[in-house]
């Protein structure tokens, strides 16, 4: 049986604990683990291993920190703002994840198109892969700025370049859609989005040049 570490960066928002716990805890098998990366005032989850970051690393770098501590076969990057849709969702991921495969809900949206080419990607709120593969890819791009827009796009492009497969799963979870993103008008959001999009476009054009 493939063991899984669920990696979840967490900043404040204790109100998300109940839904997260209901969704995650009953799904865990004996050799699974949950790592919560405490980005600041994270609530205590008794079933999780807490890793405290010196500063708020955000989602991408926080996920990378958790990945570096994983000792299981595979890793699932999971947002904290989720609630249960149906039972068995983690077993579905466990069965689908394999060497050379990233698993999760695939999106094909206009913002991911570059020079007329569309690049479907796995939505980063629920993205799984074998631990060795994710480490080989380097996790999420270390050049990203927070909020880490395009983090999932860049990781999936790296996977494509490595010859990996993106496998769609309609995961039995509901994502609360940026419940932790902060208030509208976050002054760092627009510059981060522009910076990260430039990284993405550059990487996508590199992929296109090698097709």
C-alpha positions as CSV (number, residue, x, y, z in Angstrom):
1,X,0.0,0.0,0.0
2,X,1.3,3.4,-1.0
3,X,1.8,5.6,2.1
4,X,1.0,9.3,1.9
5,X,2.1,12.4,3.7
6,X,-0.4,15.2,3.5
7,X,1.4,18.6,3.6
8,X,-0.6,21.6,4.6
9,X,0.8,25.1,5.3
10,X,-1.3,26.9,7.8
11,X,-1.5,30.6,8.9
12,X,-4.0,31.5,11.6
13,X,-7.6,30.6,10.7
14,X,-8.6,28.2,13.5
15,X,-12.1,28.2,12.1
16,X,-11.0,25.9,9.4
17,X,-9.9,23.1,11.8
18,X,-13.2,21.3,12.2
19,X,-13.9,20.8,8.4
20,X,-10.3,19.9,7.7
21,X,-10.2,17.4,10.5
22,X,-13.5,15.8,9.4
23,X,-12.2,15.6,5.8
24,X,-8.7,14.2,6.6
25,X,-8.5,12.3,9.8
26,X,-10.8,9.3,9.0
27,X,-9.1,8.8,5.7
28,X,-5.6,8.1,7.1
29,X,-4.0,4.7,7.2
30,X,-1.4,3.4,9.6
31,X,1.7,4.5,7.6
32,X,0.2,7.9,6.5
33,X,1.2,11.2,8.1
34,X,-0.1,14.8,8.2
35,X,2.5,17.6,8.3
36,X,1.2,21.0,9.1
37,X,3.7,23.8,8.4
38,X,3.0,26.5,10.9
39,X,3.4,29.8,9.1
40,X,2.2,31.8,12.1
41,X,-0.4,31.1,14.8
42,X,-1.5,27.8,13.3
43,X,-4.0,25.9,15.5
44,X,-2.8,22.7,17.0
45,X,-3.9,19.5,15.3
46,X,-3.3,16.6,17.6
47,X,-3.1,14.1,14.7
48,X,-0.5,16.2,12.7
49,X,3.2,16.7,13.0
50,X,3.7,20.4,13.3
51,X,6.7,22.1,11.7
52,X,7.2,25.7,12.6
53,X,8.6,28.1,10.0
54,X,10.8,30.9,11.2
55,X,8.8,33.3,9.0
56,X,5.6,33.0,7.1
57,X,6.7,31.0,4.0
58,X,3.4,31.2,2.3
59,X,1.9,28.2,0.4
60,X,4.7,27.3,-2.1
61,X,7.7,27.5,0.2
62,X,5.8,26.1,3.1
63,X,4.8,23.1,1.0
64,X,8.4,22.6,0.0
65,X,9.4,22.6,3.7
66,X,6.9,19.9,4.4
67,X,8.0,17.9,1.4
68,X,11.5,17.9,2.7
69,X,10.3,16.3,5.9
70,X,8.2,13.6,4.3
71,X,9.3,10.0,4.8
72,X,6.4,8.3,3.0
73,X,6.1,7.0,-0.6
74,X,4.0,9.9,-1.8
75,X,3.0,13.5,-0.8
76,X,-0.3,15.3,-1.2
77,X,-0.1,19.1,-1.1
78,X,-3.5,20.1,0.4
79,X,-5.0,23.5,1.3
80,X,-6.4,23.9,4.8
81,X,-9.6,25.4,3.4
82,X,-11.3,22.2,2.5
83,X,-14.4,20.3,3.5
84,X,-15.6,16.7,2.9
85,X,-17.5,15.9,-0.2
86,X,-17.4,12.1,0.0
87,X,-15.5,9.4,1.8
88,X,-12.7,7.4,0.2
89,X,-11.1,10.4,-1.5
90,X,-7.7,9.7,-0.1
91,X,-7.8,6.1,-1.1
92,X,-8.7,7.3,-4.7
93,X,-5.5,9.4,-4.7
94,X,-3.5,6.5,-3.2
95,X,-4.5,4.2,-6.0
96,X,-3.9,6.7,-8.7
97,X,-0.5,8.1,-7.7
98,X,2.5,6.2,-9.3
99,X,6.0,7.0,-10.4
100,X,6.0,9.5,-13.2
101,X,2.5,10.7,-12.4
102,X,1.0,13.7,-10.7
103,X,-2.6,13.4,-9.6
104,X,-5.4,15.8,-8.8
105,X,-8.2,17.9,-10.3
106,X,-7.0,19.1,-13.8
107,X,-8.0,22.6,-14.9
108,X,-7.8,24.0,-18.4
109,X,-8.2,27.8,-18.0
110,X,-7.4,30.7,-20.2
111,X,-4.9,32.2,-17.9
112,X,-2.7,29.1,-18.4
113,X,-2.6,29.6,-22.2
114,X,0.7,30.9,-23.7
115,X,1.2,32.0,-27.3
116,X,-2.0,30.2,-28.3
117,X,-1.1,26.9,-26.6
118,X,-3.2,25.7,-23.7
119,X,-1.4,24.0,-20.8
120,X,-3.9,22.1,-18.6
121,X,-2.6,21.8,-15.0
122,X,-3.4,20.2,-11.7
123,X,-5.0,22.7,-9.3
124,X,-2.5,23.2,-6.5
125,X,-5.0,23.0,-3.6
126,X,-4.9,19.2,-4.0
127,X,-1.9,17.9,-5.9
128,X,-0.2,14.6,-5.2
129,X,2.9,12.8,-6.5
130,X,5.5,10.3,-5.5
131,X,7.9,11.9,-3.0
132,X,11.0,11.1,-5.0
133,X,9.4,12.6,-8.1
134,X,8.4,15.8,-6.3
135,X,11.9,16.1,-4.8
136,X,13.4,15.6,-8.2
137,X,11.2,18.4,-9.6
138,X,12.3,20.6,-6.8
139,X,8.8,21.1,-5.4
140,X,7.2,24.4,-6.2
141,X,9.4,27.0,-7.9
142,X,11.6,28.7,-5.3
143,X,11.4,32.0,-7.2
144,X,7.7,32.4,-6.7
145,X,6.4,35.4,-4.7
146,X,3.5,35.1,-2.3
147,X,0.5,34.9,-2.8
148,X,1.9,32.0,-5.0
149,X,-0.2,32.4,-8.1
150,X,1.0,30.1,-10.9
151,X,2.8,27.8,-8.5
152,X,0.7,24.8,-9.7
153,X,1.1,25.8,-13.3
154,X,4.9,26.0,-13.0
155,X,5.1,22.7,-11.2
156,X,3.0,21.0,-13.9
157,X,5.2,22.5,-16.6
158,X,8.3,21.1,-14.9
159,X,6.5,17.7,-14.7
160,X,5.8,17.9,-18.5
161,X,9.4,18.7,-19.2
162,X,10.4,15.6,-17.2
163,X,8.1,13.4,-19.2
164,X,5.6,12.9,-16.4
165,X,1.9,12.4,-16.8
166,X,-0.9,14.6,-15.3
167,X,-3.8,12.4,-14.2
168,X,-7.2,14.0,-13.5
169,X,-9.1,13.0,-10.4
170,X,-12.5,14.4,-9.3
171,X,-11.4,14.5,-5.7
172,X,-14.2,14.0,-3.1
173,X,-13.4,17.3,-1.4
174,X,-14.8,20.8,-1.7
175,X,-12.3,23.7,-1.8
176,X,-13.5,26.8,-0.2
177,X,-11.8,28.9,-2.8
178,X,-9.1,31.1,-1.2
179,X,-10.7,31.3,2.2
180,X,-7.3,32.1,3.6
181,X,-6.1,34.5,0.9
182,X,-6.8,37.6,3.0
183,X,-8.8,40.7,2.3
184,X,-9.4,42.2,-1.1
185,X,-6.8,44.8,-2.0
186,X,-3.8,42.9,-0.6
187,X,-1.0,45.2,-1.9
188,X,1.3,42.3,-2.5
189,X,-1.1,40.4,-4.7
190,X,-0.8,42.2,-8.0
191,X,3.0,42.5,-8.0
192,X,3.3,38.8,-7.0
193,X,0.9,37.8,-9.7
194,X,2.8,39.8,-12.4
195,X,6.2,38.4,-11.2
196,X,4.9,34.8,-11.1
197,X,3.2,35.1,-14.5
198,X,6.4,36.2,-16.0
199,X,8.1,33.1,-14.6
200,X,5.3,31.0,-16.0
201,X,5.4,32.5,-19.5
202,X,9.1,32.1,-19.7
203,X,8.9,28.4,-18.6
204,X,6.0,27.7,-21.0
205,X,7.9,29.2,-24.0
206,X,10.8,27.0,-23.1
207,X,8.5,24.0,-23.2
208,X,7.1,25.1,-26.5
209,X,10.5,25.5,-28.0
210,X,11.3,21.9,-27.2
211,X,8.1,20.4,-28.6
